[in-house]
Amino acid sequence: MSLFEQMQSKPFFILGPCVMENQELLYQVAEQVARVGQQYQVPVVFKSSFDKANRTSIHSYRGPGLEKGLEMLQKVKERFDLPVTTDIHESYQAAIAGEVVDILQIPAFLCRQTDLLVAAAKTGKIVNVKKAQFLSGQDMFYPAQKVIEAGNNQVILTERGNMYGYNNLAVDFRNIHDMKAFGHPVCMDCTHSVQRPGGAGGKTGGDRTFVPMMALAAKAFGANGYFMEIHPDPDNALSDGPNMVKLQDLDKVIQPLI
């Protein structure tokens, strides 16, 4: 059974640190991701970003870059026998990243970029399109259709909240139901949906306390999978720390969802 078929048949989890800080961090987190998959017999995918291209401040850490980042993901893939994913921001990155990753992630801000979606589709990899903060679930028919008409039916749609005034997001869980109507697996981004974008003085704030509740609400609305960024020490992480699940809390967040 292919990875995409597995993700259609069982609850799946996309897990990992927000940004690639160093190889040892990736190994530490990936070890637990692999364990979770084996222990609970669910599909798991390791995620981390080689470049956080939309940080609030130009002075914020972005990551190791495309070439080094893919090397780091390849080592994780080989060491733990895990499928991996990362986000791409420009069309030329799709084919390069597609040599390593199993899923190409399209950032929410870029989900209507036709050239990016088509380039991702043409790799033949699964394409996970995050719903923009300014779109409804029904609007996501069109980004998905761009991938499909480029010759790739392996599409995941991910809910991650909508703009709600300044520096805040709100989740309308009806979006999950609406996106499922298109026939694609729908994932809930449980950590980015608790962000407060740009709300922490030059960086994004948030509150990880709400992550388990976001996940359970998404389950009630029929989500197929769950995206969570996790870190052993999120309060000292180099990106998105306030929203990431503590690595030691992973099991108690995941167990009610299976």
C-alpha positions as CSV (number, residue, x, y, z in Angstrom):
1,M,0.0,0.0,0.0
2,S,1.4,3.4,-1.0
3,L,1.9,6.2,1.6
4,F,-1.1,8.1,0.1
5,E,-3.3,5.1,0.4
6,Q,-2.3,4.6,4.0
7,M,-3.1,8.2,4.7
8,Q,-6.6,7.7,3.3
9,S,-7.2,4.6,5.4
10,K,-5.9,5.5,8.9
11,P,-5.4,8.6,11.0
12,F,-2.0,10.0,9.9
13,F,0.4,12.4,11.7
14,I,2.9,14.9,10.2
15,L,5.3,15.7,13.0
16,G,8.6,17.4,13.5
17,P,10.4,20.6,14.6
18,C,9.4,23.8,12.8
19,V,12.9,24.6,11.4
20,M,16.0,22.5,10.9
21,E,18.2,23.8,13.8
22,N,20.8,21.0,13.6
23,Q,21.1,17.3,12.7
24,E,21.0,16.1,16.3
25,L,17.7,17.8,16.9
26,L,16.2,16.1,13.8
27,Y,17.4,12.7,15.0
28,Q,16.1,13.2,18.5
29,V,12.6,14.1,17.3
30,A,12.5,11.6,14.4
31,E,13.3,8.8,16.8
32,Q,10.1,9.6,18.7
33,V,8.1,10.0,15.4
34,A,9.2,6.6,14.3
35,R,8.3,5.1,17.7
36,V,4.8,6.6,17.6
37,G,4.2,5.1,14.1
38,Q,5.3,1.7,15.2
39,Q,3.6,1.8,18.6
40,Y,0.2,3.0,17.4
41,Q,0.3,1.4,13.9
42,V,-0.5,4.7,12.2
43,P,1.1,6.4,9.2
44,V,3.7,9.1,10.4
45,V,5.7,11.6,8.3
46,F,8.6,13.6,9.6
47,K,8.5,17.3,8.8
48,S,11.0,20.2,9.2
49,S,11.7,23.3,7.1
50,F,15.0,24.1,5.4
51,D,14.0,27.7,5.0
52,K,11.4,29.7,6.9
53,A,10.9,32.2,4.1
54,N,8.2,34.2,5.7
55,R,9.6,35.0,9.1
56,T,8.2,38.3,10.7
57,S,11.6,39.9,11.0
58,I,14.6,39.8,8.6
59,H,16.8,39.1,11.6
60,S,15.0,35.8,12.5
61,Y,16.7,32.5,11.9
62,R,15.5,30.9,8.6
63,G,17.2,27.5,8.4
64,P,20.2,25.8,6.7
65,G,19.0,26.4,3.1
66,L,17.8,24.0,0.4
67,E,20.9,21.9,-0.3
68,K,22.0,21.4,3.3
69,G,18.4,20.9,4.5
70,L,17.7,18.2,2.0
71,E,20.9,16.4,3.1
72,M,19.7,16.5,6.7
73,L,16.3,15.1,5.7
74,Q,17.9,12.4,3.7
75,K,19.8,11.3,6.7
76,V,16.7,11.2,8.8
77,K,14.9,9.2,6.1
78,E,17.7,6.6,5.9
79,R,18.3,6.3,9.6
80,F,14.7,5.9,10.8
81,D,13.0,4.6,7.6
82,L,10.5,7.5,7.7
83,P,8.7,9.3,5.0
84,V,9.6,13.0,5.1
85,T,8.2,16.3,4.0
86,T,9.2,19.9,3.8
87,D,7.7,23.1,2.5
88,I,8.8,24.8,-0.8
89,H,8.4,28.5,-1.7
90,E,9.6,28.7,-5.3
91,S,8.8,26.6,-8.3
92,Y,12.4,25.6,-9.0
93,Q,12.6,24.0,-5.5
94,A,9.9,21.4,-6.3
95,A,12.0,19.1,-8.5
96,I,15.0,19.4,-6.2
97,A,13.1,18.7,-3.0
98,G,11.1,15.9,-4.8
99,E,14.3,13.9,-5.1
100,V,14.3,13.4,-1.3
101,V,10.8,14.1,0.2
102,D,7.7,12.0,-0.1
103,I,5.3,15.0,0.4
104,L,5.8,18.5,-0.9
105,Q,4.1,21.1,1.4
106,I,2.7,24.3,-0.1
107,P,2.7,27.1,2.4
108,A,-0.6,28.7,3.2
109,F,0.4,32.2,1.9
110,L,1.4,30.6,-1.4
111,C,-1.5,28.1,-1.9
112,R,-2.8,30.0,-5.0
113,Q,0.5,30.3,-6.8
114,T,-0.2,28.4,-9.9
115,D,3.4,27.8,-11.0
116,L,4.4,26.5,-7.6
117,L,1.4,24.1,-7.5
118,V,2.0,22.8,-11.0
119,A,5.7,22.3,-10.4
120,A,5.0,20.3,-7.2
121,A,2.4,18.2,-9.0
122,K,4.8,17.3,-11.8
123,T,7.2,15.7,-9.3
124,G,4.6,12.9,-8.8
125,K,5.0,13.3,-5.0
126,I,2.0,13.8,-2.7
127,V,1.2,17.6,-2.5
128,N,0.0,18.9,0.8
129,V,-1.7,22.3,0.2
130,K,-2.2,24.4,3.3
131,K,-5.4,26.6,3.2
132,A,-4.6,30.3,3.2
133,Q,-5.5,32.4,6.2
134,F,-7.7,34.5,3.8
135,L,-9.6,31.6,2.1
136,S,-12.5,29.5,3.0
137,G,-12.6,25.7,2.8
138,Q,-14.8,25.9,-0.3
139,D,-12.2,28.1,-2.0
140,M,-9.6,25.3,-1.7
141,F,-11.3,23.5,-4.6
142,Y,-9.3,25.6,-7.0
143,P,-5.7,25.1,-5.6
144,A,-6.5,21.3,-5.5
145,Q,-7.8,21.4,-9.0
146,K,-4.5,23.0,-10.3
147,V,-2.6,20.0,-8.9
148,I,-5.0,17.5,-10.4
149,E,-5.1,19.1,-13.8
150,A,-1.3,19.1,-13.8
151,G,-1.5,15.3,-13.7
152,N,-1.3,14.5,-9.9
153,N,-4.3,13.1,-7.9
154,Q,-2.3,12.8,-4.7
155,V,-3.6,15.9,-2.9
156,I,-3.9,16.6,0.8
157,L,-5.7,19.8,2.0
158,T,-4.7,21.3,5.4
159,E,-6.7,23.6,7.6
160,R,-4.7,26.1,9.6
161,G,-7.1,28.9,10.7
162,N,-8.3,32.2,9.3
163,M,-7.3,35.8,10.0
164,Y,-9.3,37.2,12.8
165,G,-8.4,40.8,13.3
166,Y,-4.8,41.8,14.0
167,N,-2.3,39.2,15.3
168,N,-4.9,36.5,15.7
169,L,-6.4,33.5,14.0
170,A,-9.6,31.6,14.5
171,V,-10.5,28.1,13.2
172,D,-13.8,27.5,11.5
173,F,-14.0,23.8,11.7
174,R,-16.7,23.7,9.0
175,N,-13.8,24.2,6.6
176,I,-12.8,20.6,7.3
177,H,-16.2,19.3,6.2
178,D,-16.2,21.5,3.2
179,M,-12.7,20.4,2.0
180,K,-13.5,16.7,2.6
181,A,-16.3,17.1,0.1
182,F,-13.7,17.4,-2.7
183,G,-12.6,13.8,-2.0
184,H,-9.1,14.5,-0.7
185,P,-7.7,13.7,2.7
186,V,-7.9,16.7,5.0
187,C,-5.3,17.4,7.7
188,M,-5.6,19.7,10.7
189,D,-2.6,21.9,11.4
190,C,-3.0,21.9,15.2
191,T,0.1,24.1,16.0
192,H,0.0,26.9,13.3
193,S,-3.7,27.3,14.0
194,V,-2.9,28.5,17.6
195,Q,-0.5,31.2,16.3
196,R,-0.7,34.9,16.9
197,P,1.0,36.1,13.7
198,G,3.5,38.9,14.3
199,G,2.0,39.3,17.8
200,A,5.2,39.0,19.9
201,G,7.2,42.0,19.0
202,G,8.9,41.1,15.7
203,K,8.0,37.4,15.9
204,T,4.9,35.2,15.9
205,G,3.4,34.3,19.3
206,G,0.8,31.8,20.2
207,D,-0.3,29.3,22.9
208,R,0.4,25.6,22.7
209,T,-2.2,25.0,25.4
210,F,-4.9,24.9,22.8
211,V,-3.2,22.3,20.5
212,P,-4.9,19.2,22.0
213,M,-8.3,20.9,21.8
214,M,-7.8,21.9,18.2
215,A,-6.9,18.3,17.3
216,L,-10.0,16.8,19.1
217,A,-12.3,19.4,17.5
218,A,-10.8,18.5,14.1
219,K,-11.4,14.8,14.8
220,A,-15.1,15.5,15.5
221,F,-15.4,17.2,12.1
222,G,-13.8,14.2,10.4
223,A,-10.2,15.2,9.8
224,N,-8.1,12.4,8.3
225,G,-4.8,13.6,9.7
226,Y,-3.0,15.9,12.1
227,F,0.0,18.2,11.6
228,M,1.9,19.1,14.7
229,E,5.3,20.7,15.2
230,I,7.1,19.2,18.1
231,H,10.4,20.1,19.9
232,P,12.2,18.9,23.0
233,D,12.6,22.5,24.3
234,P,10.1,24.7,22.4
235,D,10.6,27.7,24.7
236,N,14.2,27.9,23.3
237,A,13.4,26.9,19.7
238,L,14.6,29.1,16.9
239,S,11.2,29.3,15.3
240,D,7.6,29.1,16.4
241,G,8.4,28.0,19.9
242,P,5.2,29.2,21.6
243,N,3.0,26.9,19.4
244,M,5.0,23.7,19.3
245,V,4.1,20.6,21.4
246,K,6.7,19.5,23.9
247,L,8.2,16.3,22.7
248,Q,7.6,14.6,26.0
249,D,3.9,15.4,25.7
250,L,3.5,13.8,22.3
251,D,1.8,10.6,23.4
252,K,-0.9,12.2,25.5
253,V,-1.8,14.5,22.6
254,I,-1.9,11.7,20.0
255,Q,-3.6,8.9,22.0
256,P,-7.1,10.4,22.0
257,L,-6.9,10.9,18.2
258,I,-6.4,7.2,17.3
